[in-house]
Amino acid sequence: MIVGIIGAGTMGSGIAQAFAQGEGFEVRLCDITDALAAKGKGRIESQLAKRVQKGKMAAEAAQAILDRIVTGTKGICADCDLIVEAAFESMEVKQQTFTELMGIAKKECIFASNTSSLSITQIGAQLDRPLIGMHFFNPAPVMKLVEVIAGINTPRALVDQVKAIATALGKTPVEVNEAAGFVVNRILIPMINEAVGVYAEGVASAGDIDTAMKLGANHPIGPLALGDMIGLDVVLAIMEVLQSETGDPKYRPHPLLRKMVRGGLLGVKSGQGFFPYNK
């Protein structure tokens, strides 16, 4: 199966690696320029090199994965059997991306979106084929879960087909009927938002909040550090989707979250969030 990945950032390159590690998959990793796509492959190469250096993977196996990945712009996806869009989390960007792909991909190519919270039904409203959600989790080569999301117009047969593809990757698919935030983010992101509120109220320090949740709830990482890792701008965007889609005030983003995003304190990717990081 030939798989196109649109977007060579952290998630896109991770998804590309996840497919390239599987048996029987060839990958087209795409971005808006050849250079950005090549940078995404370079990120994969760096991750694999670390595994080789630690003795967790043979150099030949790492090279075989890289050999299955071709980079370029979306025009190289003409022969793809499946395209997974992992572009910026914006309704307009995603709709425009798929509109352009209709003029490139063959009619039988499956269109899937890696959106973390946006409506599959709305993204695919103007397409000439049904759309499905295929939501991977970061780091995509390691995390086992894939949320397979059906919009209101997604056929049952397509859901089953995509679940089978996820299983072939060694992932565990969870079938989700479209709803704001799906399953994981519907539960997880409001928890992070609540932790922001606890911190803002001076109940405890950021470090102590995270320690409490790690030791008291057996979480492997605290909610504030997790928010930093996800990106506080992404956390805010998902909270805004939850609030707008449901109209429920319980999903109101905390004002401190908004303030930090406005100030560029986004977490790991900016070097500072609730904790400091080396870029």
Secondary structure, DSSP 4 states (H G I P E B T S, - for coil): -EEEEE--SHHHHHHHHHHHTSTT-EEEEE-SSHHHHHHHHHHHHHHHHHHHHTTSS-HHHHHHHHHTEEEE-GGGGTT-SEEEE---S-HHHHHHHHHHHHTTS-TTPEEEE--SSS-HHHHTTT-SS-EEEEEE-SSTTT--EEEEEE-TT--HHHHHHHHHHHHHTT-EEEEEE--TTTTHHHHHHHHHHHHHHHHHTTSS-HHHHHHHHHHHS--SS-HHHHHHHH-HHHHHHHHHHHHHHH--GGGPPPHHHHHHHHTT--BGGGTBSSSB---
